[in-house]
Amino acid sequence: MSKIRAVVLGSGNIGADLMLKLKRSETLECTALVGRSLSSAGLARAVEEGVAVSPDGINFLQANAADYDIVFDATSAGAHYTHAPILEGLGKFCIDLTPARVGPLCVPVVNLDDGLSGMNVNMVTCGGQASAPIAYALGQTQTDIDYVEVVSSIASRSAGPGTRQNLDEYIHTTEAALKSFSGARRSKAILNLNPATPCINMQTTVFAKVANPDIEALQIELDRIVAEVRRYVPGYEVLVGPKVDNGRIVVMVRVIGLGDYLPAYAGNLDIINCAAIAVAEGYATQRLETASVSKLRLVHQ
């Protein structure tokens, strides 16, 4: 079966992990891992895997536009503001793993079709990918949601330079996703970097202030949506709830990574990469089906 070609822009931990995930895909092919230094560990791993590499960043993508269809931007929010108009001009479908919010916010289990409707889609944040399914379940089952808060705790070692540089954008983008998917009037996002050894797994807790909580309805919807998330993030599981505590609905989830390039405790990075792959595979399926229909029409003409 033909595959849709993808380039990963950013050779840090997220980019290298994406490359390995792409190699398992039945509909996607990683044609290059692109960074800024040939001495980076990510590019070295790509060479071992037989994937083309370049230290020329966005310039490589401009010079080789005919060789790929999808771009995963795993750089930084600041860099994506520069990359987005260039990639749009090249006519490339861009999956933004930074919290830049240039394109629509997308959580595959909630609104994959929205993500595939344009040429630039934003994967929110790691905390957003973990909490948005819960926020959506709340929005589908509860009325008059006044406030939603999410607290994500991750291993300090899993928070690289890009995460630390983008903390303000992380907060604003996660809060926007919470309000959008739950319908709450107010939202708040908190990220805790835990330096404990051994490293902790990612845990995300969602609190919601609701006038008349309907836990039974929430449990049914949450069971459904968690099962759907686990189709592309196998390590996603509910640890606590849903329950009412101190007048608030509480749900806690844990994310354990697949351990491809990153350690299993880095579930925060794994979940956003798995979500990005899910979007790319949705796009690839669309493209391949369209091409198949076009071919059939030509045969019958």
C-alpha positions, 0 to 999 in steps of 0.5 A, a space after each residue: 500500500 502507498 504511504 503518505 510522506 512525512 518530515 519531522 522538524 525538530 530533532 530533540 526528544 519529541 522529534 526522534 520519538 515521532 520518527 520511530 512511531 512513524 516507522 511503525 505506521 501502515 499509512 505514513 513514511 518518515 522521509 527525513 528528520 530535520 534539526 539544527 545540528 548534525 551532532 544531535 542525538 536525535 539525528 544520530 538515531 535517525 541515521 541508525 534507522 536509515 532515515 535521511 537527516 539535515 541540520 538546515 531546519 526550515 530551509 531544508 523543507 523549502 528546498 525539498 518541498 516535493 519530497 513530503 506531504 506532512 510536516 510535524 513541527 516539534 520545535 517551539 511556539 516562537 519558531 512555529 510562528 515563523 514556520 507556519 506561513 512558510 509551510 502554508 505557502 508550500 501547501 503542506 499539511 502541518 501538525 503543530 506540536 508546540 502551543 503556538 495555537 496558529 491552527 485549530 486545537 485538536 484532540 483526536 478523540 474529540 474533534 479529529 474532523 476539525 483538525 483535518 479541515 485545514 492545513 495547520 492543526 495544533 495539538 494543544 499541549 501534553 496536559 491538554 491531550 490528557 485532560 481534554 477528553 475528560 473536559 469533553 466528557 464533562 461538557 457532554 454530561 453536565 450542565 452549568 459548569 462554572 470552572 474547570 481546573 487541570 493539574 499535571 505533574 510530570 517528571 522534571 527530566 521529561 521537560 526539555 528546553 522547549 517545554 520550559 521556554 513555552 510555559 506561558 504558552 502552555 498555560 494559555 493554550 491548555 486553558 483555552 482547550 479546557 473551556 472550548 471542550 467543556 463549555 466551562 465559564 472559567 478554566 485554569 491550568 497548572 504544570 508541576 515539574 517533579 524532580 523525584 528519583 526514580 522519575 514519576 509517571 505523568 499524572 493529570 487531575 481535572 477538577 470541575 465546579 458543577 452546580 448539580 453533578 451527574 456522576 452516573 452520566 459522567 461515568 458512562 461517557 468517561 468509560 466510552 471516551 477513555 476506551 477511545 483514547 486508549 486506541 492511540 494512547 495505550 498507556 492512558 488510564 483513569 486512577 481516580 474518579 469520577 467522584 465528588 470531593 469538597 464540592 468538586 468533580 474529580 478525575 485523575 488519569 495517568 499516562 505511561 509512555 510506549 518507550 520508543 525513544 523516550 523512557 516510559 515515564 515520559 508519558 507527557 511527551 508520548 501522549 502528544 506524539 501519539 495524538 499527532 500520529 493519530 491526526 496524521 494517519 487520519 489525514 493520510 487515510 483521507 488522501 489515500 482514499 481520495 487517490 483511490 477514488 480518482 484512480 477508479 474514475 479514470 479506469 471507468 472513463 
